[in-house]
Amino acid sequence: MRADAVRGHLDGLLLAVLEPGPLHGYAIIAAVQQRSGGALELRTGTIYPALNRLERLGLLSSSWQSSGERRRRCYELTDAGRATLAGERTAWSEFTAAIGSVLNPTAPPAGAM
């Protein structure tokens, strides 16, 4: 899938994969890839700036967690992030319905012919 297909939807994707609980960056990348059946492959250079921006906006919080010798920054949704995710889902449903009605019309538009 083209990288530009994700543009405009990255925030919603990140919020959605964080909904079940905290994840670190590489786990977020893996979750998006797994949930998309391998169709979406995000790069670290794409997600970390987005995660930092979402945190500055108050949609995510983060903390350092240790795993053996390794320290990882884990991100999780805030209440504002959950509300934003709900809005992203509504907007996505409206968008896909509108595009779907153009690409796959079920009936000719009223007044056509």
KALINNOR-V252205 format. One line per field, one symbol per residue. ss: DSSP state (H for helix, E for strand, - for the rest). psi: psi as a letter, one per 40 degrees, with the letter a starting at -180 (. if undefined). A space follows every 10 residues. Layout:
ss->???
psi->???
This chain:
ss->--HHH----H HHHHHHHH-- --EEHHHHHH HHHHH----- ---HHHHHHH HHHHHH---E EEEEEEE--E EEEEEEE-HH HHHHHHHHHH HHHHHHHHHH HHH------- ---
psi->iideddheed ddddddeedd iiiidddddd dddddefedh hiideddddd ddddddeedi iiihiigbeh hihiiiiidd dddddddddd dddddddddd dddgidiiih ei.
